[in-house]
Amino acid sequence: MHAVLRLRRTVIFVVVFLDAAMFTEVPRDVWALGGQDVEMACSFRGAGTPSYSLEIQWWYIRNRPDWTDSQPWSTNEVSPGEGLPKDATKISVVKVAGSNISHKLRLSSVRPRDEGTYECRVIDFSDAAGARHHRARAYLQVEVEEVEEVEEMEEEEEEVEEEVVEMEEEEMEEEEVEEVEEMVEEVEEEMVEEEEEMEEEEEEMEEEEEEMVEEVEEMVEEVEEEEEMEEEEEEMVEEESRSSRTRIVAPA
């Protein structure tokens, strides 16, 4: 009788264990040399029937491995936003419909700037109460030789110099745009002033033309008066000559 009870308890425990959501493979801490390729595996089995979906998210957290993971094969259930700082970077997302999901993170030619914590976060949508979040973490440590460190520092310096050059070029472009705008404004102002001067000159020329016309009219009038005076003088001369002839012809 006792043997049967122990067997039933064992079967019940195994069934409950198999139905529990859990990681079947978790990422491990990695030590790598600069330039090497790195892989981190993560697999998860959800609870319940395969009629729901699972999602794996890989996150990068630039910090030291100050966390502990004493039970890497447990569910590691956390709240949706727990453990993710504001500067965490999402690397990739994979979704599947079913009860099992697996996604291997691959990093090519790692550098010291890639060093940090990598989190595999699984979202299980099987619970009617809402999605459950599970996580597993691993730390990547990158070692480089002195030559590689110098090269990387030089690359970073070059990147900084390129950024400075780009910023200077942008500033120069802005200055050039401002200069062009100022030149355009100056040219427009000069054109307006020239137009005003031309209008003033045209007005002056019109006034001069009017004066010249008046002068010509006055000269014409003077010429006409002179002609009239000449005609009157001629008439007077003719009358005088007639009167003198009359005096000569008359008897004494």
GROMACS elastic network, one bead per residue, 0.5 to 0.9 nm:
[ bonds ]
;  ai    aj funct       b0    kb
    1     4     6  0.52342   500
    1     5     6  0.65025   500
    1     6     6  0.88365   500
    2     5     6  0.51413   500
    2     6     6  0.62349   500
    2     7     6  0.86355   500
    3     6     6  0.51499   500
    3     7     6  0.62039   500
    3     8     6  0.87067   500
    4     7     6  0.50610   500
    4     8     6  0.62117   500
    4     9     6  0.86631   500
    5     8     6  0.50967   500
    5     9     6  0.61771   500
    5    10     6  0.85939   500
    6     9     6  0.51399   500
    6    10     6  0.61940   500
    6    11     6  0.86993   500
    7    10     6  0.50840   500
    7    11     6  0.62239   500
    7    12     6  0.86345   500
    8    11     6  0.50964   500
    8    12     6  0.61179   500
    8    13     6  0.85556   500
    9    12     6  0.50972   500
    9    13     6  0.60921   500
    9    14     6  0.86106   500
   10    13     6  0.51053   500
   10    14     6  0.61809   500
   10    15     6  0.86363   500
   11    14     6  0.51555   500
   11    15     6  0.61608   500
   11    16     6  0.86137   500
   12    15     6  0.51683   500
   12    16     6  0.61678   500
   12    17     6  0.85268   500
   13    16     6  0.51890   500
   13    17     6  0.60259   500
   13    18     6  0.85761   500
   14    17     6  0.50111   500
   14    18     6  0.60852   500
   14    19     6  0.85759   500
   15    18     6  0.51729   500
   15    19     6  0.61850   500
   15    20     6  0.87296   500
   16    19     6  0.51463   500
   16    20     6  0.62639   500
   17    20     6  0.53191   500
   17    21     6  0.85717   500
   18    21     6  0.80686   500
   18    22     6  0.89945   500
   18    47     6  0.80629   500
   19    45     6  0.89863   500
   19    46     6  0.77888   500
   19    47     6  0.50709   500
   19    48     6  0.63287   500
   20    45     6  0.82013   500
   20    46     6  0.69836   500
   20    47     6  0.51579   500
   20    48     6  0.80878   500
   20    75     6  0.79827   500
   21    44     6  0.75660   500
   21    45     6  0.56428   500
   21    48     6  0.84349   500
   21    74     6  0.85706   500
   21    75     6  0.61126   500
   21   124     6  0.82801   500
   21   134     6  0.89956   500
   22    43     6  0.88416   500
   22    44     6  0.58384   500
   22    45     6  0.55357   500
   22    46     6  0.65528   500
   22    47     6  0.81434   500
   22    73     6  0.67993   500
   22    74     6  0.58240   500
   22    76     6  0.78509   500
   22   134     6  0.82229   500
   23    26     6  0.63540   500
   23    42     6  0.75687   500
   23    43     6  0.57838   500
   23    45     6  0.61631   500
   23    46     6  0.85882   500
   23    72     6  0.78622   500
   23    73     6  0.56908   500
   23    74     6  0.66854   500
   23    75     6  0.63556   500
   23    76     6  0.84173   500
   23   134     6  0.85025   500
   23   135     6  0.86779   500
   23   136     6  0.81311   500
   24    42     6  0.77663   500
   24    43     6  0.53214   500
   24    44     6  0.52447   500
   24    45     6  0.65202   500
   24    73     6  0.68411   500
   25    41     6  0.67335   500
   25    42     6  0.51885   500
   25    44     6  0.68154   500
   25    72     6  0.87486   500
   25    73     6  0.75695   500
   25   102     6  0.84364   500
   26    40     6  0.81514   500
   26    41     6  0.62227   500
   26    43     6  0.65370   500
   26    44     6  0.84105   500
   26    72     6  0.68141   500
   26    73     6  0.73820   500
   26   120     6  0.80252   500
   26   136     6  0.61588   500
   26   137     6  0.76542   500
   26   138     6  0.83291   500
   27    30     6  0.88852   500
   27    39     6  0.87650   500
   27    40     6  0.51447   500
   27    41     6  0.51175   500
   27    42     6  0.56646   500
   27    43     6  0.89011   500
   27   104     6  0.88862   500
   27   118     6  0.84586   500
   27   119     6  0.83152   500
   27   120     6  0.76164   500
   27   136     6  0.68905   500
   27   137     6  0.63704   500
   27   138     6  0.55375   500
   27   139     6  0.87707   500
   28    40     6  0.68788   500
   28    41     6  0.79730   500
   28   137     6  0.76006   500
   28   138     6  0.51496   500
   28   139     6  0.73673   500
   28   140     6  0.87981   500
   29    40     6  0.86507   500
   29   117     6  0.89216   500
   29   137     6  0.82450   500
   29   140     6  0.59020   500
   29   141     6  0.79866   500
   30    38     6  0.78884   500
   30    39     6  0.87615   500
   30    40     6  0.83836   500
   30   138     6  0.74825   500
   30   139     6  0.62645   500
   30   141     6  0.62254   500
   30   142     6  0.84121   500
   31   139     6  0.83838   500
   31   140     6  0.60025   500
   31   142     6  0.60341   500
   31   143     6  0.75986   500
   32    35     6  0.84102   500
   32    36     6  0.65193   500
   32    37     6  0.81958   500
   32    38     6  0.74909   500
   32   110     6  0.79310   500
   32   140     6  0.75386   500
   32   141     6  0.62909   500
   32   142     6  0.50160   500
   32   143     6  0.62622   500
   32   144     6  0.86769   500
   33    36     6  0.58047   500
   33    37     6  0.89449   500
   33   109     6  0.89987   500
   33   110     6  0.77082   500
   33   111     6  0.81365   500
   33   141     6  0.84474   500
   33   142     6  0.55022   500
   33   144     6  0.56658   500
   33   145     6  0.82791   500
   34    37     6  0.87555   500
   34   109     6  0.66831   500
   34   110     6  0.54920   500
   34   111     6  0.51013   500
   34   112     6  0.70461   500
   34   142     6  0.59611   500
   34   143     6  0.58667   500
   34   145     6  0.79035   500
   34   148     6  0.75838   500
   35   108     6  0.74820   500
   35   110     6  0.51416   500
   35   111     6  0.64136   500
   35   144     6  0.84436   500
   36   107     6  0.85430   500
   36   108     6  0.67121   500
   36   110     6  0.57921   500
   36   111     6  0.84750   500
   37   106     6  0.73008   500
   37   107     6  0.56187   500
   37   109     6  0.51301   500
   37   110     6  0.63100   500
   38   105     6  0.81421   500
   38   106     6  0.58180   500
   38   107     6  0.50161   500
   38   108     6  0.64599   500
   38   109     6  0.78939   500
   38   110     6  0.73104   500
   38   140     6  0.88289   500
   39   104     6  0.66412   500
   39   105     6  0.55205   500
   39   107     6  0.62776   500
   39   108     6  0.87551   500
   40   103     6  0.86814   500
   40   104     6  0.56013   500
   40   105     6  0.50514   500
   40   106     6  0.66384   500
   40   107     6  0.85717   500
   40   118     6  0.87377   500
   40   138     6  0.82274   500
   41   102     6  0.76692   500
   41   103     6  0.64051   500
   41   105     6  0.63140   500
   41   106     6  0.88019   500
   41   120     6  0.88006   500
   42    56     6  0.85209   500
   42   101     6  0.84342   500
   42   102     6  0.57235   500
   42   103     6  0.56235   500
   42   104     6  0.59904   500
   42   105     6  0.80543   500
   42   120     6  0.66027   500
   42   136     6  0.81151   500
   43    56     6  0.87531   500
   43   100     6  0.74908   500
   43   101     6  0.56946   500
   43   103     6  0.65031   500
   43   104     6  0.83227   500
   44    54     6  0.87288   500
   44    56     6  0.86907   500
   44    99     6  0.82680   500
   44   100     6  0.57977   500
   44   101     6  0.54055   500
   44   102     6  0.63604   500
   44   122     6  0.74531   500
   45    54     6  0.88671   500
   45    99     6  0.56604   500
   45   101     6  0.65881   500
   45   102     6  0.88602   500
   46    49     6  0.85503   500
   46    50     6  0.83002   500
   46    53     6  0.89266   500
   46    54     6  0.75553   500
   46    98     6  0.82284   500
   46   100     6  0.62041   500
   46   101     6  0.83885   500
   46   124     6  0.65685   500
   46   125     6  0.87698   500
   46   126     6  0.74343   500
   47    50     6  0.83992   500
   47    99     6  0.68819   500
   47   124     6  0.84512   500
   47   126     6  0.69202   500
   47   127     6  0.84509   500
   48    51     6  0.83514   500
   48    52     6  0.85877   500
   48    99     6  0.75201   500
   48   126     6  0.68347   500
   48   127     6  0.85583   500
   49    52     6  0.72955   500
   49    98     6  0.78655   500
   49    99     6  0.69002   500
   49   126     6  0.81210   500
   50    53     6  0.77340   500
   50    97     6  0.72030   500
   50   100     6  0.81909   500
   50   126     6  0.86161   500
   51    97     6  0.69278   500
   51    98     6  0.58974   500
   51    99     6  0.76817   500
   51   126     6  0.80747   500
   52    96     6  0.87101   500
   52    97     6  0.58015   500
   52    98     6  0.57058   500
   52    99     6  0.71306   500
   52   124     6  0.82971   500
   52   125     6  0.62030   500
   52   126     6  0.54487   500
   53    95     6  0.70724   500
   53    96     6  0.55883   500
   53    98     6  0.54813   500
   53    99     6  0.71397   500
   53   100     6  0.89344   500
   53   123     6  0.86368   500
   53   124     6  0.68852   500
   53   125     6  0.57733   500
   53   126     6  0.70366   500
   54    94     6  0.84119   500
   54    95     6  0.57799   500
   54    96     6  0.54858   500
   54    97     6  0.63698   500
   54    98     6  0.68976   500
   54    99     6  0.70965   500
   54   100     6  0.74739   500
   54   101     6  0.66458   500
   54   122     6  0.70076   500
   54   123     6  0.58248   500
   54   124     6  0.50757   500
   54   125     6  0.62281   500
   54   126     6  0.81253   500
   55    93     6  0.70718   500
   55    94     6  0.56425   500
   55    96     6  0.64606   500
   55    97     6  0.88534   500
   55   101     6  0.75005   500
   55   121     6  0.81592   500
   55   122     6  0.55329   500
   55   123     6  0.51057   500
   55   124     6  0.68261   500
   55   125     6  0.84118   500
   56    92     6  0.81682   500
   56    93     6  0.57054   500
   56    94     6  0.52108   500
   56    95     6  0.64570   500
   56    96     6  0.88042   500
   56   101     6  0.74605   500
   56   102     6  0.76893   500
   56   103     6  0.70730   500
   56   120     6  0.67363   500
   56   121     6  0.57112   500
   56   123     6  0.65264   500
   57    90     6  0.71743   500
   57    91     6  0.74778   500
   57    92     6  0.58122   500
   57    94     6  0.66357   500
   57    95     6  0.88616   500
   57   103     6  0.88541   500
   57   119     6  0.79791   500
   57   120     6  0.58772   500
   57   121     6  0.50896   500
   57   122     6  0.63196   500
   57   123     6  0.81388   500
   58    89     6  0.86460   500
   58    90     6  0.60700   500
   58    91     6  0.53808   500
   58    92     6  0.53388   500
   58    93     6  0.65822   500
   58    94     6  0.89357   500
   58   103     6  0.88456   500
   58   105     6  0.74757   500
   58   118     6  0.69692   500
   58   119     6  0.57035   500
   58   121     6  0.63361   500
   58   122     6  0.88621   500
   59    84     6  0.85510   500
   59    88     6  0.66047   500
   59    89     6  0.55370   500
   59    91     6  0.54803   500
   59    92     6  0.74894   500
   59   117     6  0.82657   500
   59   118     6  0.56706   500
   59   119     6  0.50470   500
   59   120     6  0.66086   500
   59   121     6  0.76181   500
   60    87     6  0.89663   500
   60    88     6  0.57452   500
   60    89     6  0.51031   500
   60    90     6  0.63857   500
   60    91     6  0.67916   500
   60   114     6  0.87639   500
   60   116     6  0.71362   500
   60   117     6  0.59489   500
   60   119     6  0.64519   500
   61    64     6  0.88773   500
   61    84     6  0.77141   500
   61    85     6  0.75568   500
   61    87     6  0.72941   500
   61    89     6  0.66909   500
   61   116     6  0.59934   500
   61   118     6  0.61507   500
   61   119     6  0.76211   500
   62    87     6  0.81304   500
   62    88     6  0.73908   500
   62    89     6  0.89221   500
   62   113     6  0.86716   500
   62   114     6  0.81015   500
   62   115     6  0.70051   500
   62   117     6  0.60111   500
   62   118     6  0.84859   500
   63    66     6  0.80973   500
   63   115     6  0.82368   500
   63   116     6  0.52701   500
   63   117     6  0.62195   500
   64    67     6  0.84260   500
   64   115     6  0.88775   500
   64   116     6  0.62714   500
   64   117     6  0.69974   500
   64   139     6  0.78490   500
   65    68     6  0.78405   500
   65   116     6  0.75751   500
   65   117     6  0.65661   500
   65   138     6  0.80380   500
   65   139     6  0.61729   500
   67   137     6  0.88679   500
   68    71     6  0.89725   500
   69    72     6  0.58187   500
   69    76     6  0.87562   500
   69   136     6  0.79954   500
   69   137     6  0.78626   500
   71    74     6  0.55114   500
   71    75     6  0.86284   500
   71    76     6  0.78656   500
   72    75     6  0.82013   500
   72    76     6  0.76024   500
   72   136     6  0.69859   500
   72   137     6  0.87629   500
   73    76     6  0.80599   500
   73   136     6  0.89457   500
   74    77     6  0.84439   500
   75   134     6  0.63156   500
   75   135     6  0.79259   500
   75   136     6  0.89998   500
   76   133     6  0.83695   500
   76   134     6  0.52594   500
   76   135     6  0.56928   500
   76   136     6  0.69756   500
   77   132     6  0.71023   500
   77   133     6  0.56659   500
   77   135     6  0.66306   500
   78    81     6  0.80504   500
   78    82     6  0.61776   500
   78    83     6  0.82433   500
   78   132     6  0.76324   500
   78   133     6  0.55168   500
   78   134     6  0.56865   500
   78   135     6  0.71069   500
   79    82     6  0.51861   500
   79    83     6  0.85812   500
   79   132     6  0.75039   500
   79   133     6  0.61954   500
   79   134     6  0.82555   500
   80    83     6  0.88996   500
   80   123     6  0.86091   500
   80   131     6  0.85464   500
   80   132     6  0.74939   500
   80   133     6  0.57920   500
   80   134     6  0.87012   500
   81    84     6  0.61220   500
   81    85     6  0.87063   500
   81   133     6  0.89213   500
   82    85     6  0.84497   500
   84    87     6  0.81217   500
   84    88     6  0.61345   500
   85    88     6  0.54367   500
   86    89     6  0.85746   500
   90    93     6  0.80466   500
   91   105     6  0.89161   500
   92   105     6  0.83582   500
   93   103     6  0.88848   500
   94   101     6  0.84992   500
   94   102     6  0.85433   500
   94   103     6  0.71462   500
   95   101     6  0.78936   500
   96    99     6  0.84322   500
   96   100     6  0.79819   500
   96   101     6  0.65808   500
   97   100     6  0.83761   500
   97   101     6  0.86745   500
   98   101     6  0.76993   500
   99   124     6  0.89916   500
   99   126     6  0.87263   500
  101   122     6  0.88412   500
  103   120     6  0.89543   500
  107   110     6  0.64013   500
  107   114     6  0.87555   500
  110   113     6  0.79836   500
  110   114     6  0.60115   500
  110   115     6  0.80783   500
  110   142     6  0.72248   500
  111   114     6  0.53621   500
  111   115     6  0.71742   500
  111   142     6  0.64638   500
  111   143     6  0.81921   500
  111   144     6  0.78925   500
  111   152     6  0.82539   500
  112   115     6  0.52864   500
  112   116     6  0.88989   500
  112   141     6  0.77949   500
  112   142     6  0.53828   500
  112   143     6  0.70254   500
  112   144     6  0.75268   500
  112   149     6  0.86607   500
  112   152     6  0.87793   500
  113   116     6  0.82057   500
  113   142     6  0.85103   500
  114   140     6  0.77102   500
  114   141     6  0.83572   500
  114   142     6  0.75734   500
  115   139     6  0.76434   500
  115   140     6  0.52463   500
  115   141     6  0.52469   500
  115   142     6  0.57822   500
  116   138     6  0.86045   500
  116   139     6  0.57127   500
  116   140     6  0.54577   500
  116   141     6  0.68258   500
  116   142     6  0.89309   500
  117   137     6  0.68182   500
  117   138     6  0.58525   500
  117   140     6  0.63456   500
  118   136     6  0.85785   500
  118   137     6  0.57200   500
  118   138     6  0.54586   500
  118   139     6  0.61151   500
  118   140     6  0.74146   500
  119   135     6  0.66461   500
  119   136     6  0.58030   500
  119   138     6  0.65627   500
  119   139     6  0.87223   500
  120   134     6  0.82595   500
  120   135     6  0.55372   500
  120   136     6  0.52531   500
  120   137     6  0.61390   500
  120   138     6  0.84958   500
  121   133     6  0.67883   500
  121   134     6  0.56099   500
  121   136     6  0.65814   500
  121   137     6  0.85018   500
  122   132     6  0.81251   500
  122   133     6  0.56846   500
  122   134     6  0.50579   500
  122   135     6  0.61237   500
  122   136     6  0.86575   500
  123   131     6  0.62951   500
  123   132     6  0.56093   500
  123   134     6  0.64400   500
  123   135     6  0.88211   500
  124   127     6  0.73376   500
  124   130     6  0.86684   500
  124   131     6  0.54584   500
  124   132     6  0.50613   500
  124   133     6  0.63350   500
  124   134     6  0.78549   500
  125   128     6  0.77766   500
  125   130     6  0.66832   500
  125   132     6  0.66106   500
  126   129     6  0.87790   500
  126   130     6  0.78499   500
  126   131     6  0.70449   500
  126   132     6  0.81957   500
  127   130     6  0.55031   500
  127   131     6  0.62288   500
  127   132     6  0.72406   500
  128   131     6  0.79018   500
  129   132     6  0.88743   500
  144   147     6  0.80274   500
  144   148     6  0.58645   500
  144   149     6  0.61276   500
  145   148     6  0.52146   500
  145   149     6  0.61573   500
  145   150     6  0.86814   500
  146   150     6  0.61500   500
  146   151     6  0.85198   500
  147   150     6  0.51137   500
  147   151     6  0.61297   500
  147   152     6  0.85340   500
  148   152     6  0.59746   500
  148   153     6  0.84238   500
  149   152     6  0.50680   500
  149   153     6  0.60617   500
  149   154     6  0.84902   500
  150   153     6  0.50107   500
  150   154     6  0.60655   500
  150   155     6  0.85314   500
  151   155     6  0.61119   500
  151   156     6  0.85778   500
  152   156     6  0.61320   500
  152   157     6  0.85052   500
  153   156     6  0.50339   500
  153   157     6  0.60868   500
  153   158     6  0.85323   500
  154   158     6  0.60628   500
  154   159     6  0.85296   500
  155   158     6  0.50064   500
  155   159     6  0.61571   500
  155   160     6  0.85946   500
  156   159     6  0.50004   500
  156   160     6  0.61775   500
  156   161     6  0.85591   500
  157   161     6  0.60537   500
  157   162     6  0.85002   500
  158   162     6  0.60260   500
  158   163     6  0.84946   500
  159   162     6  0.50473   500
  159   163     6  0.61714   500
  159   164     6  0.86039   500
  160   163     6  0.50467   500
  160   164     6  0.61644   500
  160   165     6  0.85832   500
  161   165     6  0.60627   500
  161   166     6  0.84993   500
  162   166     6  0.60584   500
  162   167     6  0.85013   500
  163   166     6  0.50315   500
  163   167     6  0.61115   500
  163   168     6  0.85563   500
  164   167     6  0.50290   500
  164   168     6  0.60928   500
  164   169     6  0.85128   500
  165   168     6  0.50024   500
  165   169     6  0.60275   500
  165   170     6  0.84791   500
  166   169     6  0.50132   500
  166   170     6  0.60937   500
  166   171     6  0.85442   500
  167   170     6  0.50331   500
  167   171     6  0.61454   500
  167   172     6  0.85308   500
  168   172     6  0.60062   500
  168   173     6  0.84577   500
  169   173     6  0.60027   500
  169   174     6  0.84791   500
  170   173     6  0.50030   500
  170   174     6  0.61638   500
  170   175     6  0.85750   500
  171   174     6  0.50180   500
  171   175     6  0.61348   500
  171   176     6  0.85251   500
  172   176     6  0.59742   500
  172   177     6  0.84305   500
  173   177     6  0.60456   500
  173   178     6  0.85138   500
  174   177     6  0.50470   500
  174   178     6  0.61768   500
  174   179     6  0.85967   500
  175   178     6  0.50040   500
  175   179     6  0.60870   500
  175   180     6  0.85403   500
  176   180     6  0.60568   500
  176   181     6  0.84641   500
  177   180     6  0.50814   500
  177   181     6  0.60878   500
  177   182     6  0.85487   500
  178   181     6  0.50267   500
  178   182     6  0.61081   500
  178   183     6  0.85579   500
  179   182     6  0.50237   500
  179   183     6  0.60926   500
  179   184     6  0.85299   500
  180   184     6  0.60737   500
  180   185     6  0.85390   500
  181   184     6  0.50358   500
  181   185     6  0.61638   500
  181   186     6  0.85979   500
  182   185     6  0.50412   500
  182   186     6  0.61298   500
  182   187     6  0.85684   500
  183   186     6  0.50139   500
  183   187     6  0.60572   500
  183   188     6  0.84678   500
  184   187     6  0.50901   500
  184   188     6  0.60536   500
  184   189     6  0.85270   500
  185   188     6  0.50717   500
  185   189     6  0.61005   500
  185   190     6  0.85424   500
  186   189     6  0.50643   500
  186   190     6  0.60734   500
  186   191     6  0.85132   500
  187   190     6  0.50144   500
  187   191     6  0.60446   500
  187   192     6  0.85373   500
  188   191     6  0.50303   500
  188   192     6  0.61539   500
  188   193     6  0.85900   500
  189   192     6  0.50603   500
  189   193     6  0.61555   500
  189   194     6  0.85430   500
  190   193     6  0.50168   500
  190   194     6  0.60138   500
  190   195     6  0.84745   500
  191   195     6  0.60338   500
  191   196     6  0.85260   500
  192   195     6  0.50681   500
  192   196     6  0.61882   500
  192   197     6  0.85949   500
  193   196     6  0.50497   500
  193   197     6  0.61225   500
  193   198     6  0.85228   500
  194   198     6  0.59978   500
  194   199     6  0.84805   500
  195   199     6  0.61080   500
  195   200     6  0.85645   500
  196   199     6  0.50468   500
  196   200     6  0.61967   500
  196   201     6  0.86087   500
  197   201     6  0.60950   500
  197   202     6  0.85062   500
  198   202     6  0.60315   500
  198   203     6  0.85121   500
  199   202     6  0.50147   500
  199   203     6  0.61747   500
  199   204     6  0.86044   500
  200   203     6  0.50628   500
  200   204     6  0.61969   500
  200   205     6  0.85936   500
  201   205     6  0.60394   500
  201   206     6  0.85088   500
  202   206     6  0.60938   500
  202   207     6  0.85479   500
  203   206     6  0.50669   500
  203   207     6  0.62123   500
  203   208     6  0.86131   500
  204   207     6  0.50308   500
  204   208     6  0.61214   500
  204   209     6  0.85342   500
  205   209     6  0.60183   500
  205   210     6  0.84753   500
  206   210     6  0.61189   500
  206   211     6  0.85840   500
  207   210     6  0.50355   500
  207   211     6  0.62034   500
  207   212     6  0.85842   500
  208   212     6  0.60451   500
  208   213     6  0.84912   500
  209   213     6  0.60500   500
  209   214     6  0.85350   500
  210   213     6  0.50555   500
  210   214     6  0.62263   500
  210   215     6  0.86209   500
  211   214     6  0.50428   500
  211   215     6  0.61267   500
  211   216     6  0.85875   500
  212   216     6  0.60871   500
  212   217     6  0.84750   500
  213   216     6  0.50764   500
  213   217     6  0.60997   500
  213   218     6  0.85355   500
  214   217     6  0.50192   500
  214   218     6  0.61139   500
  214   219     6  0.85772   500
  215   219     6  0.61114   500
  215   220     6  0.85353   500
  216   220     6  0.60649   500
  216   221     6  0.85091   500
  217   220     6  0.50195   500
  217   221     6  0.61712   500
  217   222     6  0.86117   500
  218   221     6  0.50191   500
  218   222     6  0.61780   500
  218   223     6  0.86253   500
  219   223     6  0.61220   500
  219   224     6  0.85189   500
  220   223     6  0.50708   500
  220   224     6  0.61202   500
  220   225     6  0.85418   500
  221   224     6  0.50429   500
  221   225     6  0.61155   500
  221   226     6  0.85895   500
  222   226     6  0.61190   500
  222   227     6  0.85656   500
  223   226     6  0.50270   500
  223   227     6  0.61476   500
  223   228     6  0.85732   500
  224   227     6  0.50603   500
  224   228     6  0.61754   500
  224   229     6  0.86023   500
  225   228     6  0.50324   500
  225   229     6  0.61423   500
  225   230     6  0.85785   500
  226   230     6  0.61033   500
  226   231     6  0.85468   500
  227   230     6  0.50211   500
  227   231     6  0.61370   500
  227   232     6  0.85746   500
  228   231     6  0.50300   500
  228   232     6  0.61644   500
  228   233     6  0.85914   500
  229   232     6  0.50016   500
  229   233     6  0.61111   500
  229   234     6  0.85464   500
  230   234     6  0.61062   500
  230   235     6  0.85432   500
  231   234     6  0.50561   500
  231   235     6  0.61663   500
  231   236     6  0.85656   500
  232   235     6  0.50283   500
  232   236     6  0.61071   500
  232   237     6  0.85815   500
  233   237     6  0.61072   500
  233   238     6  0.85760   500
  234   237     6  0.50292   500
  234   238     6  0.61759   500
  234   239     6  0.85772   500
  235   238     6  0.50823   500
  235   239     6  0.61484   500
  235   240     6  0.85863   500
  236   239     6  0.50763   500
  236   240     6  0.61624   500
  236   241     6  0.86121   500
  237   240     6  0.50806   500
  237   241     6  0.61689   500
  237   242     6  0.85864   500
  238   241     6  0.50794   500
  238   242     6  0.61377   500
  238   243     6  0.85983   500
  239   242     6  0.50419   500
  239   243     6  0.61301   500
  239   244     6  0.85682   500
  240   243     6  0.51219   500
  240   244     6  0.61473   500
  240   245     6  0.86387   500
  241   244     6  0.51292   500
  241   245     6  0.62644   500
  241   246     6  0.86359   500
  242   245     6  0.51650   500
  242   246     6  0.62036   500
  242   247     6  0.87422   500
  243   246     6  0.50310   500
  243   247     6  0.63485   500
  243   248     6  0.88164   500
  244   247     6  0.51636   500
  244   248     6  0.64014   500
  244   249     6  0.88518   500
  245   248     6  0.51101   500
  245   249     6  0.62446   500
  245   250     6  0.86916   500
  246   249     6  0.53287   500
  246   250     6  0.62705   500
  247   250     6  0.54840   500
  247   251     6  0.86709   500
  248   251     6  0.80982   500
